[in-house]
């Protein structure tokens, strides 16, 4: 069943140059080997170890933009970090990226390589459409990996939400447990985000292409669409 993603006028007005790439895959086969994803993870870890590459840090404009955005809606980005910032710091400290399942590993590799936040929703568990909007404070959120926890986003915090509840807090800090991507997920929309499409649109395009290439051999089909102030509605 189609799912519509909507960027609300409030978010578009506050972040007019934001652009979100939606990479949707159908018929994913998460239980087979994904050698290209394994190679992508290993390559990043090898490049970090030999000093030829390092993840984007706080001083990088791509990360700094998210810190500024977080502060604008009342989140301390050094306590609750944008996903790509947290992932890059973990990689720099440990020298390894987590291995979760092939689909999640794919978007983690693309995210940290290009310095862009990434996430994903199993569309089988999304109810109604997905809206990117400021929270009103009445919503509920159950964090990934904590199925017995219920949180309430603060009013004004940017969230992804469907008709049941919040799917991602603090724009891209953490996804919900209900719509998490597992090896059994077959219909998934992956999201890659930039706040400055004028400056970083080429990173977003390259990241979407790279993610699509990792997904394509392991599914029945892939498609890429974009959300922005000029195109605030996409159906996948």
N, C-alpha and C positions, 0 to 999 in steps of 0.2 A: 504494500500500500504506500502511495507517495507520502513524503514528509516535507512540509514547507518550513523553511528557515526565514526568519524575519528580523531585520535590524531596525530597531525602533527609531523614530525621529529624535528622541532625547539623546540616544547614544550617538547617532550620526551627527547631531549638532555639536556635541561635546568633543567628538573625535572625527572631524570631517574628512580626514585623509586615511582613515582606517580601511583596510581591505582584508577580507577573510576568504581564503581558498577552501572550498569544500571538495574533497576527493572522495567520491562514493564508489564503493566496491560491492558487487553482488556475487553470490555463489562462492564466497571465500572458503578455502580449504586450509584450516588452521592446524591440522594434525599431520600434514605432510612436511618434508624438509623444505626450508626456504634458504637455499645456499647463498643467494645474492644478499639477503639480509644478514646472514651470519658473516659474510665477507665485509659488508659495510661496517658492522660493529667492530670487527677485528681491525679494519683499516684505521678507524678513528683512534682506537686504543694504541695501535702501533705508532701512529703519527704523534700522538701525545707523548708517548714514551721516548721517541727519538727527537722531540723538540721541534718538529717541522710544522706543527699545528697546535693550537690550544683553543678551548671553548671561549666564546665571547663572555667577558666579565662586565662588572658594573660600569666601567668607564666606556664600554662600547655603546655607540648611539642607539643600537637596537635594544639593548637591555635598559639603558638609561631612560628611554622613552616609556617603557613599561613601568619603571619605578615612579616616574612623574605621573603617569596615569593612575597608578594605585593610590598615590597620595591624594590625588584630586577627588577620589571617592572614599577617602578616609581609612585606607588600608596602609599599614606600615610595611613597605616592601622589603625591609631587612628582617622583619619577623615572619611575614607571610609572603614568600617570594613568588614572582612569576614562574611558571613551570619551567621554562627554558633556562632561567637563571639558576633555579634549584638543581636541575639536571646537570648543567654545566659545572656547577660547583662540586657536585658529587663525583662527576667524572674526573675533575682536576685533582680531587683529594684522594680518590681510591684507585684511579687509573683504569677503571672498568665501568662499563654501562650495565645496568640491570638487564637480566634476561627474564622476561615475563611470558610472552608467547610471540609467535612470529609477527602478527599484525602490530602489536604494541611495540615490539622491538624495532619494527620498520619506522614507525613515526618518531620514536625516540632518536634513532640515528639521524633521520632527516632534520629533526628539530635542532639538535645540538650542533650539527654540521653547519646549518644555515643561520643559527642564532635567532630562530623564530619559535614562539610558543606553538605547541601542537597538542591536540586532544582527539578524542574519538567517541562516538556514541554507537552502541548496538541498536539499530533502528527497530529491531523486534521488541524492544522494551521501552521505546519512546511512545508517549501518549499524545495524540494531537500534533500540533506544530511546535517548533522550537523557536523561542523568542529571545533575542539578546536585548536586555533592558535593565534599568535600575531596579533593584529590589525594593519592595515596599515594607519589608520587615515582618510580614505574616507568613512568608513561605517556609517550607521545611526542606532540609538537605541532609542526606545520609552519605557521609564520605566514603570514598573507595576504600575497601578493606575493613570498614567499620559498620557492618550491617545493623548493629543494635544502637548506633548513635544517631541522634537527631539534633541538627543545628538550625538556627534561624539567621539568615544573612541580615546584615545591618541595612536599614533604609538607605538607598542611594548607591549601595554596592552594585557594580555591574555583574550580572549573572546571565547564564543560559538557563532557560526554564521551559518546561512543557506544561501540559495541563495538570499533571500530578504534582510536580515540585521542581526544585532547582536541580539542574544537571551539572553545573560547574559554578563554583564560588570564586569571587574576586577575579572575574573575567576568565582567567585561565590557570588559577592556582591549583585547583584540585577537582577531579571529576567525581560524579556520583557513583555509588555502588550499584544502583539499579541498572544503569545503562553501560556498565563497564564492558570492555571488549575482552572476550575470552577466546580460547582456541576453538570453541564451538560456534562463535559468532559468524554468520554468513552474510549479513547485509549491514554494512557499516559505513557511516560518514566520518571521515577524518577531517580535522580542521587545522589550518595553518594561518597565522595571524600576523599582520603588521599594522602599526599605527601611522606609518609614514610611507604610503604607497608611492609617493613622488620620489622619495629617496631610496626606498628598499623594495620597490616592486619587482626588481629583477631577482632579488633573493627569494621572494615569494613564488615567482614563476618557476625558478629553478627547483625550489623545494617541492612544489606540487608535481612537477614533471618527474623528479627523482622518486617521490613516494609512489606515484602511479606506476612507474617502472618496476618497483619492488613488489607491488600488489598484483600487477596484471598476470604474471604466470600462475598465480594461485587462486584465480577466481574466474567467473564467467564473463565479467565485464567491469570496466571502470569508466568514470566520467568526472570531469572537473568543472566546477562552476564557482562564481565569485559573488560575495556580498560586499556592498559598499553603500555610501550615501546615495549614489546615483542609481544603484541597483539593489534596493533593500529587501527584495523578496526572491527566494530561489526555492524551487521544488525539486526534490531529489527522489 
